[in-house]
Amino acid sequence: VHSQVCVVFSDFGKMQNVCNLLTEKLGTSVTISPPHFYHTPEAVDTLRRQVCVAAVRNTRRKAQEVCQLFGQSLGKPLLIREEETKEWGGHIDSHLSNSPDSLTLQQRIQHATAYASCRVFAVFEIKGKENRRNKLL
């Protein structure tokens, strides 16, 4: 009797554990095909949001350092605008003449890895230190 089972994993470590367990328990009677990696639309959307939030956080941190350099304090954001978002996959320039079956697991992971970057424009309120002291008194 031959049967084929297709399982979708969202955790690479769990996939490896299950494959190892099946191989250990069933021996040569089981054949495990190489994994096929992909990103769900929800995962890509989450990546975009995380990258944008990280860009805003980095921008705030840099603005705070500049304010400290000039003896000022950083206030609330007045404007935050997402200027540009880029997404790309791993190793775009590599030649894909090799069939997917000939790629190693590491190469498969590299080809399936998604990258994103985001450029933001932010304007923050700048407060003088003397204003902050007056508010505290």
ABEGO torsion letter per residue (X at the ends): XBBBBBBBBABAAAAAAAAAAAAAAAEAABBBBBBBBBBBAAAAAAAAAAAAAAAAAAAAAAAAAAAAAAGBBBBBBABBBBABBBBBBBGAABBAABBAAABBAAAAAAAABBBBBBBBBBBBBBBBAAAAAAAAX
